Amino acid sequence: MTVLISQSVVDILGLNDLMAQLILAVGAAMILGNGFAIYQHKKGNAPKGAEGPFNAVRAWWLFGVGVLIAIWGIASLAT
């Protein structure tokens, strides 16, 4: 007896949506993490045991990259 599968594995597992969701999650994590670091720095708080100055340019750059990645994830989910 032969069973024919009409749906592909990609459709069954929803891999297209999963990749878009993972891209959105990475972007959101970058936004939240760097946004929190910038916020804590503006309040004057530093992590315990941290050495060296706060690199604001790097934090803002990664925040912006996170925004672009999140937009990419949202656009992928919308299409």
Long-range contacts (C-beta under 8 A, 24 or more apart in sequence): 17-77, 19-76, 20-73, 20-76, 20-77, 21-73, 21-77, 22-73, 23-69, 23-72, 23-73, 23-76, 24-69, 24-70, 24-73, 24-74, 24-76, 24-77, 25-73, 26-66, 26-69, 26-73, 27-66, 27-67, 27-68, 27-69, 27-70, 27-71, 27-72, 27-73, 28-66, 28-70, 29-66, 30-62, 30-63, 30-65, 30-66, 30-69, 30-70, 31-63, 31-66, 31-67, 31-70, 33-66, 34-59, 34-60, 34-62, 34-63, 34-66, 35-63, 38-63
